[in-house]
Amino acid sequence: MLKARDIHKTYGSLLVLKGVDVDIGEGEIVSIVGSSGAGKSTFLHILGTLDKPDRGTIELNGVPLHTLRGRKLAAFRNANIGFVFQFHHLLPEFTALENACIPGWIANRSKSEVTDYATSLLRSLGLGSRLHNKPKELSGGEQQRVAVARALINQPKIVFADEPTGNLDSASAQDLHELFFDLRRQYNQTFLIVTHNNDLARMSDRTLHMKDGKMLMGSLV
């Protein structure tokens, strides 16, 4: 489903990615691990079209992402890619429900349809009683679950998660790990996760290892 080949990226004189390849199948949960500075987050951001490679190709469901520009790229990203980051980046002036709805509203979908689906998602994530609470009224784990609902609102082909448990306590982190696998069971959702959390990496279908801007040969299954 997702295929990237020969991805290179340089910032100034620093060569961050040195020809990285990856293949992710539909419904897979794959983790990328490696030491700080290995290039993991940069690679994830490039795959998610938040940054551009200097060289290389990326395809998602046969669409060559490296050829998209401007509004076409933004529209494709909004419709097909979800993001969960270490920090939830919820908008403080909006409720949990409104935060989850925002990508759907940006896509000009029916407001009532989006609201109904966001309500269903949040309830399935255990937040049925927190729909109208603002982020400051939610725990860290609850805020991250709202961020997951926001990532899923447009039923994306893949969700990219960058250290999604890095700002959570161990109990909330474990809950989020289990949530990813519940979502895969319910929706056949695909996840590519950058993580330093060994427990999450071990739970994944595959673990890919990066070092010094390259993907090491082989993976854990």
ABEGO torsion letter per residue (X at the ends): XBBBBGBBBBBEABBABAGBBBBBBBGBBBBBBEBBGAGAAAAAAAAAGABBBABEBBBBGGBBAAABBEAAAAAAAAAABBBBBABAGBBAABBAAAAAAAAAAAAGBBAAAAAAAAAAAAAAAGAAAAAABBAAABBAAAAAAAAAAAAAAAGBABBBBBGAAAABBAAAAAAAAAAAAAAAAAAGBBBBBBBABAAAAAABABBBBBBGGBBBBEBBX
